[in-house]
Amino acid sequence: MTSLNFALHADAIIPVAGPDNIVTGKSLVVRDGLIDSFMATDDARQLLDIEHIELSGHTLMPGLVNAHGHAAMTLLRGYADDMPLDRWLNEKIWPLETKWVAPDFVRDGTEIAAAEMILSGITTTSDMYFFPDVAAQALQSAGIRTQVVFPVMNVPTAWATDAREYLDKGLALRDHFRNDDLVDVGLGPHSTYTVDEALLSTTATLANELDAAVQIHLHETAAEVLAHVEATGERPIDLLARIGLLGPRTQCVHMTDIGNQDIDTLVQHGAHVIHCPRSNMKLASGACPVTKLKAAGVNVALGTDGAASNNKLNGLAEMQAASLLAKLESGDPTALSAVDSIKAATIDGARAMGLDAVTGSLEVGKSADIIALDTTGLAMTPGHKVDSDIVYASSGTEVTWSWIAGRNVLKNRQLQTLDNQALRDKARSWRAKLSQ
Ligand SMILES: [Zn+2]
């Protein structure tokens, strides 16, 4: 294992901070797991008391932030495709989850997700799933920085039978990780169609008292919004605003069906949007108006969503999809440039989770959450602009090294905290079980 004191000598650095999008001629020095300095490479090579890692042909950038996911759902990848969201959930996903979701399912599925995320440059993830205690443990031992939002629902599941039990177990989990450097625990009310107003109100009270993060699926499809309006006369986001569940610690996932009044509401309350372009496209849920949101000053982060609706947990692929979809949705080729997409996948994701003082950019004093990408492949040549190549030309497999809080989790494309072969064996045995 690499020590927590090292110097990285790469061709270029994309710091996502400061005046330059791309920095050359500098090495990045890490001490005690923190970014210590950017030093002229010739000088950095003279440092005697640290390990030197030569990364010729590589670009360094902050580790990517996956602001919305359901890690354990890797075990449902490819189980049900090409269906609309409501039928996909009701006919396929929820019945299978009812039958199979248990601690072993969550542990194995989450470990597979962790491996896949590390291999594609994700160093911080958010997770919302049953048995969040098991997921938190798996992500922590994989070494990934994690925001776990524990599920809050009215319906009984294998993890909890009623609202009280969801909250009690979730709050105990929050206590357990209170002083953890890698794991943060927030509240994850699933949506306004699975959680009633009374429970959403209780969630708001708790989140405000604890100053905890809240993440909720919101305005995922036009049908969801319409059904809510028809039933209550109110748009889902207005319900959240009215009961105090919309604020600077609220992360609204999806937000495809939104109008100008909803954007005003987001701005007024300082809430964040988590955009999941690949999941939204695959389920034909709609397209989040990223350009309009950003123009209004709303912070927009990126998420993969679960592998059952994406079907990959790949940070590079998500950036690429976000930029392409933003252009199509707005009819504007300047929408979500490569630079903007990289920000959305790094510092804006960290900001949405309240982690921007710790991660999301390469700045002195921040945690060494760093990835190195091999940019020498044919598809990335001739290399006019490396940030453009990373967003528009990468295949998703260019990440060769990764450090989280200075801990080396990927070395020369080899996982350091997880066993790739063992995970593939586990996945195969789950396929056999789930198809029974
Ligand atoms: Zn989701």
Residues whose N, C-alpha, C, O or C-beta is under 5 A from the ligand:
A	BS01	ZN	D305
